[in-house]
């Protein structure tokens, strides 16, 4: 997305000193002209040559201003028009107002090149494409948001363009501009957004690009700067439902949650400890009670939407760095968050496999990218009714397909998954399925015992689950390579998987190796629970959903931070993580800079679109 820093383009904004020097030079030209004008005789007949020797217009007015100043002038003109007509509060969205300003810009050839900008997109001519590119780079919307916005005919009319373009086309536009032109636009837009910081209009625009990361031991550590950059892009979508009387900044409030997660503690203790940071005063940090009071105002539905928006930013960065495979493998799991207390206090608390001092848990179904150096948690939904698992999966796949081309789905052998409804939900969408088999049936036991007796390395046979057609599914057995610690001999007992893949085309050994890639997500969820999830004793399902989604979002920030750091150092992620989760969390907690996040961003369009509706969200499926 253009609003993110292009890897091969330095955003070199015009500095305050350069602006001041340029304006001084213009003022001198204007001053000399006015002085010469004052020396003219009152009557032109007294000295006609003096009049003919003076230009008819002040030459200072003929100097073409930089593009960012031209845009700024139109932005303020749109703003003043809105205020004068008492329509500012009820006028269209900020992106609509930005489109109005850009639509009024006279794109002189000083600002754009017909020859270079003509081929940005087939749907628009060079001048229209240039306006769209500037809107794309300046808007506070993410890439998908810009694509949705320009489908609105009112915004297209305001922007002065005839046709919309697809999101993939938007993504390709920066690469179609030559380096010199792209650098020029990047510098102009960067100057503009920096000049409008701390003004009434800053929410119309994207945030400025963070300062360059230093690696020579001076300034902020790289991990801190990367984390700051990512938080500035995603945390603005997290709504705390606070009113205008709140004095504590939004960033400081979210920092309390970070500190609680970093220490695997409660927000009350984290808030008290943060007050001892040298960059905070006593009144800068909210109490834990105050923070959770505001978090409880959100519904489960709004929590899901806000984190969906926040994660979209991270997924787009990963996509822009080509970290999504052409055919992705995803794992769907149901994860427990142990609950200690009265299990009848909330309908979202379900029974679970007994652990230490608990047998009840909050449950969350997740869809994660696996089989890659960049695991990401793409969707998190709270589980209320296990019987609705096929419905959860259907919606999760639709959401994930906005970012991935999914080829294969991995499931474990849990009772929620090992049934005909869940299996057919996946296969009816044309996806490959591999799931761990269950050894409870006599047929499967006979199959595995026969393999062990015949000392077969692998085998398979048609096998149905429930009412499914056994000609379409297979039980695949593979000799286990695990050792049993309680005895000296190797464990020769075979293990089995269940799949809709024909084993003659995908050998059992390959399926077994592929399924092992799914196990990595189990390790990732341990990281989430132990290093990224704050403790919570509340029975409020919305608060619980916020905590768990925040932990998954922090995990995604960790993954994308490693992507960015690997790009900087030139090292492959397959060599190992550049940053540990602990390093990232500590860097965020210790960052002395407040991000000045917007208190509450304007409500965005329904993120779920046609994938989920209010009836589904408000029913047992949320």
VEXVEX-306398 format. One record per residue (C-alpha): x, y, z; residue in one letter. Coordinates in pm, whole numbers, plus 32768, in hexadecimal, padded with zeros to 4 digits. Layout:
ATOM  east  north    up  code
ATOM     X      Y     Z     A
...
//
This chain:
ATOM  east  north    up  code
ATOM  8000   8000  8000     X
ATOM  8083   8153  7FA2     X
ATOM  8051   81E6  80FA     X
ATOM  8152   80F4  8182     X
ATOM  82BA   814A  8142     X
ATOM  8327   80BF  7FF3     X
ATOM  8452   7FDE  8021     X
ATOM  8513   8082  7F05     X
ATOM  849A   81E8  7F37     X
ATOM  851B   82D2  8046     X
ATOM  8414   83C2  80C5     X
ATOM  84E0   8500  80D3     X
ATOM  83F1   8612  8149     X
ATOM  8440   8780  811F     X
ATOM  84D7   87EF  8268     X
ATOM  8465   891E  832F     X
ATOM  85AA   89CE  82D7     X
ATOM  857B   898F  8162     X
ATOM  8414   8A0A  8172     X
ATOM  847F   8B43  822C     X
ATOM  8598   8B8B  8132     X
ATOM  84B2   8B59  8007     X
ATOM  83AA   8C3F  8096     X
ATOM  84AE   8D47  80EB     X
ATOM  8528   8D48  7F81     X
ATOM  83C3   8D6F  7F06     X
ATOM  8389   8E87  8000     X
ATOM  84C1   8F3F  7F82     X
ATOM  8447   8F2D  7E1A     X
ATOM  82F4   8FAD  7E87     X
ATOM  8392   90C1  7F5B     X
ATOM  8468   913E  7E37     X
ATOM  8338   9144  7D55     X
ATOM  8265   9208  7E4F     X
ATOM  8386   92FD  7E85     X
ATOM  83A5   9336  7D0D     X
ATOM  822C   935F  7CF9     X
ATOM  8230   946C  7E08     X
ATOM  8337   9531  7D43     X
ATOM  8253   9555  7C18     X
ATOM  81CA   96B4  7BDD     X
ATOM  805D   96EA  7C26     X
ATOM  8018   9743  7ABC     X
ATOM  809D   964B  79B6     X
ATOM  80C7   976E  78C4     X
ATOM  81DC   97FB  79A2     X
ATOM  82BC   96CD  7964     X
ATOM  821B   95CA  787B     X
ATOM  835E   9503  785D     X
ATOM  8357   94BD  79D1     X
ATOM  8205   9417  79A7     X
ATOM  8268   9347  787C     X
ATOM  83A4   92D4  792E     X
ATOM  82DE   9244  7A51     X
ATOM  823A   90F2  7A28     X
ATOM  80C0   90FD  7A29     X
ATOM  80B2   8FF7  7B3F     X
ATOM  8187   8FB9  7C6E     X
ATOM  8284   8EB0  7BFE     X
ATOM  8273   8E12  7D58     X
ATOM  810A   8DB1  7D0B     X
ATOM  817D   8CFC  7BD1     X
ATOM  825B   8C0C  7C94     X
ATOM  81BA   8AB4  7C9A     X
ATOM  8199   8A3E  7E03     X
ATOM  8206   88DE  7E5C     X
ATOM  80FA   87D4  7E35     X
ATOM  80CD   87AA  7FAC     X
ATOM  807E   891C  7FD6     X
ATOM  7F85   8912  7EB8     X
ATOM  7ED3   87EA  7F5C     X
ATOM  7EDE   8892  80B0     X
ATOM  7E38   89CC  8024     X
ATOM  7D1A   8902  7F92     X
ATOM  7CF7   8837  80D2     X
ATOM  7CC6   8974  81A0     X
ATOM  7BDA   8A00  8097     X
ATOM  7AFD   88C9  80B8     X
ATOM  7B11   88E2  8232     X
ATOM  7AAE   8A53  8238     X
ATOM  798E   8A11  8149     X
ATOM  790F   8905  8235     X
ATOM  7928   89DF  836B     X
ATOM  7888   8B0F  82C7     X
ATOM  7758   8A41  8267     X
ATOM  7740   8992  83BA     X
ATOM  776C   8848  830A     X
ATOM  78BD   87D9  838C     X
ATOM  7839   86E5  848F     X
ATOM  7737   864C  83A9     X
ATOM  7800   8655  826A     X
ATOM  7881   8518  81CF     X
ATOM  799E   844A  825D     X
ATOM  7B04   84D3  8271     X
ATOM  7B5F   8411  8139     X
ATOM  7A3E   84BB  8083     X
ATOM  7AC1   8612  80E9     X
ATOM  7C22   85B1  8080     X
ATOM  7B97   8542  7F2F     X
ATOM  7AED   8697  7F06     X
ATOM  7C38   874A  7F44     X
ATOM  7D00   866F  7E56     X
ATOM  7BF1   8690  7D4E     X
ATOM  7C21   8809  7D49     X
ATOM  7D9B   87FC  7D16     X
ATOM  7E14   887C  7BC7     X
ATOM  7F0C   876D  7B6E     X
ATOM  7FF9   883C  7AA0     X
ATOM  8109   8782  79E8     X
ATOM  81F0   87FE  7AF8     X
ATOM  813C   8706  7BDA     X
ATOM  8115   85DB  7AF6     X
ATOM  819A   8547  79B6     X
ATOM  80A8   84C9  78B0     X
ATOM  81AC   83E4  781C     X
ATOM  820A   8348  7969     X
ATOM  80B5   833E  7A12     X
ATOM  7FE0   82D2  78EC     X
ATOM  8008   815B  7929     X
ATOM  7FB8   814C  7A9F     X
ATOM  7E6A   80A5  7A53     X
ATOM  7DA3   8050  791D     X
ATOM  7C5F   80D5  79B7     X
ATOM  7CD7   823D  79E4     X
ATOM  7D9A   8336  7917     X
ATOM  7EE0   83C3  799B     X
ATOM  7E52   84F1  7A53     X
ATOM  7D36   842B  7AF6     X
ATOM  7E28   8317  7B56     X
ATOM  7F0E   8419  7BF7     X
ATOM  7DEF   84A1  7CCB     X
ATOM  7D98   8340  7D36     X
ATOM  7F03   82F8  7D8A     X
ATOM  7F16   842F  7E66     X
ATOM  7DCE   83D0  7F10     X
ATOM  7E56   8271  7F41     X
ATOM  7F98   82F2  7FE0     X
ATOM  7EFA   8401  80BA     X
ATOM  7DBE   835C  813A     X
ATOM  7DAD   82D1  829B     X
ATOM  7CF6   81A2  820C     X
ATOM  7DAD   805E  81D9     X
ATOM  7DCD   7FC8  807F     X
ATOM  7C85   7F09  8085     X
ATOM  7BD9   803D  8114     X
ATOM  7C52   8113  7FF1     X
ATOM  7BD8   800C  7EFA     X
ATOM  7A81   8011  7FA0     X
ATOM  7A79   818E  7FB2     X
ATOM  7AB1   81C9  7E3E     X
ATOM  7991   80E1  7DEC     X
ATOM  78B7   81F4  7E7D     X
ATOM  7849   82CF  7D56     X
ATOM  783D   8405  7E37     X
ATOM  79AA   83DE  7E93     X
ATOM  7A0C   839D  7D29     X
ATOM  7951   84D6  7CBF     X
ATOM  79F9   85A3  7DD1     X
ATOM  7B4D   8518  7D73     X
ATOM  7B0B   855D  7C05     X
ATOM  7B3F   83FC  7B82     X
ATOM  7A54   8335  7AA6     X
ATOM  7A92   81CD  7B0A     X
ATOM  7AF3   8103  7C3C     X
ATOM  7C10   8008  7C3F     X
ATOM  7C41   7EC0  7CF8     X
ATOM  7D10   7E93  7E30     X
ATOM  7E1D   7DC9  7D75     X
ATOM  7E3C   7EE9  7C7D     X
ATOM  7E6B   7FDE  7D9C     X
ATOM  7F78   7EFD  7E25     X
ATOM  8030   7EFB  7CD9     X
ATOM  8020   8072  7C96     X
ATOM  815B   80D3  7D5A     X
ATOM  8226   7FD5  7C98     X
ATOM  81B4   806A  7B4D     X
ATOM  8244   81BF  7B9D     X
ATOM  83B2   81FD  7B53     X
ATOM  8499   8230  7C7C     X
ATOM  84C4   83A7  7C4C     X
ATOM  834F   83EE  7C37     X
ATOM  82FA   8308  7D59     X
ATOM  8402   83B1  7E2D     X
ATOM  8371   8505  7DD1     X
ATOM  820F   84A9  7E38     X
ATOM  8289   83FC  7F74     X
ATOM  8348   8535  7FDC     X
ATOM  8222   861D  7F93     X
ATOM  8121   854D  804D     X
ATOM  820C   8518  8172     X
ATOM  8243   868F  8190     X
ATOM  80CB   86CC  818B     X
ATOM  806C   85D0  8298     X
ATOM  8183   864D  837B     X
ATOM  8118   87B8  834F     X
ATOM  7FB1   875E  83AA     X
ATOM  800A   86A1  84E6     X
ATOM  7F64   8732  861F     X
ATOM  7E66   87F1  854E     X
ATOM  7CEF   87C5  852F     X
ATOM  7D27   8716  83E6     X
ATOM  7E24   860A  8447     X
ATOM  7D16   84FC  8456     X
ATOM  7CD8   8529  82E1     X
ATOM  7E30   8497  829A     X
ATOM  7F0E   836E  82E0     X
ATOM  8012   8384  83F0     X
ATOM  8171   8402  8397     X
ATOM  8272   82FA  8349     X
ATOM  833A   82A9  8488     X
ATOM  849C   8326  84A5     X
ATOM  85AD   8255  8407     X
ATOM  861D   8131  84DC     X
ATOM  8778   8162  856A     X
ATOM  8866   803D  8584     X
ATOM  899E   80EA  8603     X
ATOM  8940   80DC  8772     X
ATOM  88B0   823B  877A     X
ATOM  8743   8295  8793     X
ATOM  862D   8198  87CA     X
ATOM  8675   8022  87A6     X
ATOM  85FC   7F8E  865B     X
ATOM  84FD   7EAC  8705     X
ATOM  8463   7FD8  87B4     X
ATOM  8447   80A5  8675     X
ATOM  83B2   7F82  85B2     X
ATOM  82B7   7F3B  86C6     X
ATOM  825E   80AE  86D6     X
ATOM  8225   80BA  855E     X
ATOM  8141   7F8A  8564     X
ATOM  807D   7FFE  8695     X
ATOM  8043   8152  85F6     X
ATOM  7F9F   80A2  84CF     X
ATOM  7EC8   7FAA  8592     X
ATOM  7E7A   802E  86F0     X
ATOM  7DB4   8153  8663     X
ATOM  7CA1   8059  860F     X
ATOM  7C7D   7FE3  8779     X
ATOM  7B5A   809E  8812     X
ATOM  7B4D   80D2  8989     X
ATOM  79F8   817F  8991     X
ATOM  7A78   82AB  8A56     X
ATOM  79D4   8400  8A62     X
ATOM  7A74   8556  8A2B     X
ATOM  7AB4   8589  8B9F     X
ATOM  7BC2   847C  8B9F     X
ATOM  7D19   8516  8BD3     X
ATOM  7DF0   83DD  8BBD     X
ATOM  7E66   839A  8A59     X
ATOM  7DEE   826B  899C     X
ATOM  7F52   81EF  896F     X
ATOM  7F91   81F9  8AE7     X
ATOM  7E51   8134  8B25     X
ATOM  7EB3   8027  8A2D     X
ATOM  8011   8023  8AC3     X
ATOM  7F72   7FA4  8C07     X
ATOM  7EEC   7E76  8B4B     X
ATOM  8042   7E40  8AAD     X
ATOM  80EE   7E4A  8C00     X
ATOM  7FEF   7D56  8C92     X
ATOM  8021   7C65  8B71     X
ATOM  819C   7C8A  8B83     X
ATOM  819D   7C20  8CED     X
ATOM  807E   7B28  8CC5     X
ATOM  7FD0   7BEE  8DD8     X
ATOM  7E98   7CBA  8E1F     X
ATOM  7E5C   7E1B  8DA0     X
ATOM  7E3F   7EA7  8F02     X
ATOM  7FA4   7E42  8F55     X
ATOM  8024   7EAA  8DFF     X
ATOM  7F8F   8008  8E24     X
ATOM  8037   8037  8F76     X
ATOM  8189   7FC4  8EF3     X
ATOM  817C   809F  8DBC     X
ATOM  816E   81D7  8E93     X
ATOM  82D9   8197  8EED     X
ATOM  8349   81BC  8D84     X
ATOM  8416   82FF  8D67     X
ATOM  8346   8382  8C46     X
ATOM  81F7   8368  8CFE     X
ATOM  816B   843E  8E16     X
ATOM  806C   83BF  8F0B     X
ATOM  7F45   844D  8E4B     X
ATOM  7FB5   83CA  8CF8     X
ATOM  7F4B   8261  8D36     X
ATOM  7DE2   81EE  8D6A     X
ATOM  7D8F   8100  8E83     X
ATOM  7D41   7F9C  8E26     X
ATOM  7BD7   7FCD  8E93     X
ATOM  7BB1   8102  8DB9     X
ATOM  7C42   8051  8C8A     X
ATOM  7B67   7F1B  8CA6     X
ATOM  7A37   7FF9  8CE5     X
ATOM  7A60   808B  8B89     X
ATOM  7AB6   7F3E  8AE7     X
ATOM  7970   7EA8  8B69     X
ATOM  78AC   7FA6  8A9D     X
ATOM  7905   7EED  895C     X
ATOM  7837   7DCB  88E0     X
ATOM  78CD   7C84  8866     X
ATOM  786B   7CEB  8707     X
ATOM  7924   7E37  8717     X
ATOM  7A57   7D8C  87AE     X
ATOM  7A64   7C9B  8687     X
ATOM  7A42   7DB8  8590     X
ATOM  7B4B   7E99  8627     X
ATOM  7C4F   7D85  8630     X
ATOM  7BEF   7D1E  84D1     X
ATOM  7C42   7E80  845E     X
ATOM  7D84   7E88  8526     X
ATOM  7DFD   7D3A  849F     X
ATOM  7DAE   7D9F  8338     X
ATOM  7ECC   7E98  834C     X
ATOM  7FC1   7D87  83AF     X
ATOM  7F48   7C92  82A9     X
ATOM  7F77   7D98  819A     X
ATOM  80DE   7DD3  8207     X
ATOM  8123   7C5C  81FB     X
ATOM  8082   7C47  80A2     X
ATOM  814C   7D6D  8023     X
ATOM  828A   7CBA  808C     X
ATOM  8217   7B7E  7FD3     X
ATOM  8202   7AA9  810D     X
ATOM  80B5   7A07  80B5     X
ATOM  80E1   78C4  7FED     X
ATOM  8025   788B  7EA9     X
ATOM  7F64   776E  7F4A     X
ATOM  7F56   779C  80C2     X
ATOM  7F34   7694  81CE     X
ATOM  7E5E   76F2  82F9     X
ATOM  7E11   7648  8442     X
ATOM  7CC7   766A  84F8     X
ATOM  7CCF   762F  8670     X
ATOM  7BF9   7665  87A1     X
ATOM  7CCF   76F7  88B7     X
ATOM  7C77   76F4  8A29     X
ATOM  7CAD   7815  8B19     X
ATOM  7C83   7777  8C73     X
ATOM  7B76   7806  8D56     X
ATOM  7B82   77E9  8ED0     X
ATOM  7A2B   7822  8F63     X
ATOM  78B9   77E0  8F3F     X
ATOM  7881   773F  8DEE     X
ATOM  7713   77AD  8DE8     X
ATOM  776F   791D  8DF8     X
ATOM  7780   793E  8C7B     X
ATOM  7706   7872  8B56     X
ATOM  7855   7897  8AA4     X
ATOM  7906   77CE  8BB4     X
ATOM  7917   7664  8B41     X
ATOM  7999   7521  8BCD     X
ATOM  7AF7   74BA  8B68     X
ATOM  7BFF   73B5  8BA7     X
ATOM  7C53   73D9  8D1A     X
ATOM  7D97   7486  8D6C     X
ATOM  7E39   7506  8EA7     X
ATOM  7D1E   7592  8F7F     X
ATOM  7C2F   75C3  8E5C     X
ATOM  7B3C   7502  8D82     X
ATOM  7A8E   7627  8CD7     X
ATOM  7B08   771C  8BD3     X
ATOM  7AB6   7833  8AE4     X
ATOM  7ADF   77A6  8986     X
ATOM  7B54   7856  8849     X
ATOM  7B5B   77C5  86ED     X
ATOM  7C7D   7844  861D     X
ATOM  7CF8   782D  84B8     X
ATOM  7E70   7851  848F     X
ATOM  7F68   784D  8371     X
ATOM  805B   7728  839A     X
ATOM  816D   7683  82D2     X
ATOM  8223   77CF  82A9     X
ATOM  832C   78A0  8354     X
ATOM  8222   79A5  839C     X
ATOM  8105   7907  8463     X
ATOM  7FDD   79F2  8490     X
ATOM  7E95   79D7  854D     X
ATOM  7D9C   7A43  8444     X
ATOM  7C52   7A1A  84FE     X
ATOM  7BE9   79F3  866A     X
ATOM  7A7F   79AF  86D1     X
ATOM  79F3   795E  882B     X
ATOM  7946   780C  883D     X
ATOM  77F1   77FA  88DD     X
ATOM  775D   76C3  8840     X
ATOM  783B   75A8  87C4     X
ATOM  7725   7528  86E5     X
ATOM  7751   7663  8611     X
ATOM  78BB   760E  85BE     X
ATOM  7870   75DE  8448     X
ATOM  77D6   773A  8443     X
ATOM  7905   77CF  84F3     X
ATOM  79EE   7726  83FA     X
ATOM  7929   7798  82CB     X
ATOM  7940   7903  8336     X
ATOM  7AAA   78EB  839E     X
ATOM  7B0D   7863  824B     X
ATOM  7A55   797C  819C     X
ATOM  7AFF   7A82  8272     X
ATOM  7C58   79E8  8242     X
ATOM  7C28   79D1  80C9     X
ATOM  7C27   7B4C  80B8     X
ATOM  7D9E   7B33  80F0     X
ATOM  7E04   79D0  8090     X
ATOM  7DD3   78D4  7F7F     X
ATOM  7D90   77A8  805F     X
ATOM  7DED   7652  7FDB     X
ATOM  7DED   756A  8109     X
ATOM  7D4C   7563  8262     X
ATOM  7DD4   74A5  838F     X
ATOM  7CF6   7437  84B1     X
ATOM  7D3A   7373  85EA     X
ATOM  7C66   724D  865E     X
ATOM  7B8E   7310  8752     X
ATOM  7A20   72B4  876B     X
ATOM  79C3   740A  86DD     X
ATOM  7A73   73B6  8596     X
ATOM  7A5D   723E  856C     X
ATOM  78FE   7231  84DD     X
ATOM  7861   722E  8386     X
ATOM  77D3   7392  8398     X
ATOM  7925   7433  83E1     X
ATOM  79E0   7361  82E3     X
ATOM  78E6   73A4  81CC     X
ATOM  78EF   751B  821C     X
ATOM  7A5C   751C  81B2     X
ATOM  7A4E   742D  808D     X
ATOM  791C   74D5  7FF2     X
ATOM  79F7   7609  7FC2     X
ATOM  7AF0   7545  7EF3     X
ATOM  7BFF   7542  7FFE     X
ATOM  7CEF   742C  8057     X
ATOM  7CB7   739F  81B3     X
ATOM  7DAA   72EC  8298     X
ATOM  7D48   72A1  83FE     X
ATOM  7DC5   71C0  850E     X
ATOM  7D07   7079  8518     X
ATOM  7C5A   6FE2  8645     X
ATOM  7CAF   6E82  86B4     X
ATOM  7B6D   6E3D  876D     X
ATOM  7ABF   6D77  8659     X
ATOM  7AF3   6C03  862A     X
ATOM  7B3B   6C2B  84B6     X
ATOM  7C52   6D25  84F4     X
ATOM  7CE8   6C51  860C     X
ATOM  7CE3   6B1F  852A     X
ATOM  7D8B   6BE9  8416     X
ATOM  7EA3   6C6A  84F9     X
ATOM  7EDB   6B17  859C     X
ATOM  7EF6   6A79  8445     X
ATOM  7FFB   6B78  83DF     X
ATOM  80C5   6B34  851A     X
ATOM  80AE   69BA  84E9     X
ATOM  811B   69D4  837D     X
ATOM  8227   6AD7  83D9     X
ATOM  81A7   6BC6  82CF     X
ATOM  823C   6D21  82BE     X
ATOM  80F8   6DB1  8237     X
ATOM  7FA5   6D49  81B4     X
ATOM  7E4A   6DD2  816E     X
ATOM  7CE4   6D6B  8123     X
ATOM  7B97   6E19  80D5     X
ATOM  7AEF   6E88  8216     X
ATOM  79BA   6F57  825C     X
ATOM  795A   7028  838B     X
ATOM  77E8   702C  83D6     X
ATOM  7718   7047  829A     X
ATOM  7837   70AB  81B3     X
ATOM  7887   6FE4  807A     X
ATOM  79AD   6F00  80CB     X
ATOM  7A1D   6F09  7F60     X
ATOM  7A80   7076  7F8F     X
ATOM  7B44   7059  80D5     X
ATOM  7C64   6F85  8152     X
ATOM  7CF9   6F12  8297     X
ATOM  7E73   6F29  8271     X
ATOM  7F5C   6E6C  8359     X
ATOM  80C9   6EC2  838E     X
ATOM  81C7   6E1A  846F     X
ATOM  8219   6EF8  8598     X
ATOM  837A   6F7B  85C6     X
ATOM  833F   6FE2  872D     X
ATOM  83ED   6F2A  8848     X
ATOM  8345   6EBF  8987     X
ATOM  8405   6F2D  8ABB     X
ATOM  836F   6E21  8B9D     X
ATOM  8409   6D07  8ADA     X
ATOM  8551   6CCE  8A27     X
ATOM  84C5   6C61  88D8     X
ATOM  844B   6D4A  87C7     X
ATOM  82D8   6D8C  87A2     X
ATOM  827C   6CCB  8669     X
ATOM  8109   6D0E  8693     X
ATOM  8082   6DBD  855C     X
ATOM  7FC6   6F04  8568     X
ATOM  7EAE   6F6A  847D     X
ATOM  7E2C   709A  83C8     X
ATOM  7CE2   70D9  8316     X
ATOM  7CDF   718A  81C7     X
ATOM  7C20   71D0  8086     X
ATOM  7D66   71B4  7FBF     X
ATOM  7DA2   707D  7EF2     X
ATOM  7ED4   6FD8  7F93     X
ATOM  7F55   6F5C  7E43     X
ATOM  7F83   70CB  7DE0     X
ATOM  7FF8   714A  7F33     X
ATOM  80C0   7036  7FDF     X
ATOM  807B   6FF2  8152     X
ATOM  81DF   7059  81AD     X
ATOM  81A3   71AC  810F     X
ATOM  8056   71D3  81C2     X
ATOM  80F3   717A  830E     X
ATOM  820A   7276  82DC     X
ATOM  810D   737D  8274     X
ATOM  8032   7342  83A5     X
ATOM  815F   736F  848A     X
ATOM  8175   74D6  840A     X
ATOM  8029   7512  84B5     X
ATOM  80C4   74C1  8608     X
ATOM  8181   7609  85FE     X
ATOM  803E   76C3  864A     X
ATOM  802A   760F  8797     X
ATOM  8177   76AD  87F5     X
ATOM  80FA   77FD  877B     X
ATOM  7FC7   77EC  885A     X
ATOM  80A4   779F  8983     X
ATOM  8160   78E2  8932     X
ATOM  8016   799C  891F     X
ATOM  7F9B   791A  8A6F     X
ATOM  80E4   793B  8B29     X
ATOM  817A   7A7D  8A98     X
ATOM  8067   7B44  89EE     X
ATOM  7F29   7B0C  8AB9     X
ATOM  7ED2   7BCF  8BF2     X
ATOM  7E24   7B22  8D13     X
ATOM  7CB2   7B5F  8D34     X
ATOM  7BBB   7AF5  8E3F     X
ATOM  7A8F   7B9B  8D9E     X
ATOM  795B   7ADE  8D2A     X
ATOM  7911   7BE9  8C26     X
ATOM  7929   7B3F  8ACE     X
ATOM  7975   7C86  8A14     X
ATOM  7A97   7CD5  8AFF     X
ATOM  7B19   7B73  8ADC     X
ATOM  7AFC   7B88  8961     X
ATOM  7BC0   7CD1  8964     X
ATOM  7CDC   7C39  8A31     X
ATOM  7CF8   7AFF  895D     X
ATOM  7CE0   7BB9  8811     X
ATOM  7DE5   7CB1  8889     X
ATOM  7ED0   7B8F  88DA     X
ATOM  7E9D   7AFE  877C     X
ATOM  7ED1   7C57  86E6     X
ATOM  8016   7C84  87A7     X
ATOM  8085   7B33  8720     X
ATOM  8043   7BB5  85BF     X
ATOM  8105   7CF4  860C     X
ATOM  8224   7C18  8680     X
ATOM  821B   7B55  8538     X
ATOM  820F   7C8E  845E     X
ATOM  8320   7D33  852F     X
ATOM  83FC   7C08  84DD     X
ATOM  83A6   7C31  836C     X
ATOM  8412   7D9E  8371     X
ATOM  854B   7D5B  843B     X
ATOM  85B2   7C3B  8357     X
ATOM  8587   7D20  822A     X
ATOM  866A   7E22  82CF     X
ATOM  877C   7D2F  832E     X
ATOM  8763   7C60  81F0     X
ATOM  8741   7B1D  82B5     X
ATOM  8642   7A0E  8269     X
ATOM  8530   79CD  8367     X
ATOM  856F   785A  833C     X
ATOM  86B5   7890  83F8     X
ATOM  85F1   78E7  8530     X
ATOM  8532   7A04  85CD     X
ATOM  85D7   7B5B  85BD     X
ATOM  851B   7BC9  86F5     X
ATOM  848B   7AFE  8812     X
ATOM  832C   7B3C  888F     X
ATOM  83BC   7BAC  89DB     X
ATOM  84A0   7CAB  8934     X
ATOM  837D   7D3A  8871     X
ATOM  829A   7D59  89A1     X
ATOM  83A8   7DF8  8A76     X
ATOM  83FB   7EED  8960     X
ATOM  828F   7F5C  8950     X
ATOM  826F   7F7A  8AC9     X
ATOM  83B2   8048  8AE1     X
ATOM  8372   812A  89B4     X
ATOM  837F   8291  8A3B     X
ATOM  82C2   8325  8912     X
ATOM  8148   8346  8922     X
ATOM  80B2   82F9  87CE     X
ATOM  7FA4   8406  87E3     X
ATOM  7EA4   8310  8762     X
ATOM  7D51   839D  8702     X
ATOM  7C70   837C  8833     X
ATOM  7B5E   82CE  8774     X
ATOM  7B7D   82AC  85FA     X
ATOM  7A42   82DA  852C     X
ATOM  7970   81A3  850C     X
ATOM  79D2   80EC  83D1     X
ATOM  78F9   8025  82E7     X
ATOM  7885   7ECC  8347     X
ATOM  79C6   7E03  832A     X
ATOM  791B   7CB5  8313     X
ATOM  7852   7D24  81E4     X
ATOM  7787   7C07  8155     X
ATOM  7849   7B07  821D     X
ATOM  7793   7B3A  8363     X
ATOM  7660   7BFB  83C6     X
ATOM  75DB   7C90  8504     X
ATOM  74EF   7B6C  853E     X
ATOM  760E   7A74  8538     X
ATOM  76EC   7B4F  8615     X
ATOM  75DF   7B82  871A     X
ATOM  7580   7A12  8722     X
ATOM  7641   78EB  87AA     X
ATOM  773A   78F5  868B     X
ATOM  77FF   7A1E  870A     X
//
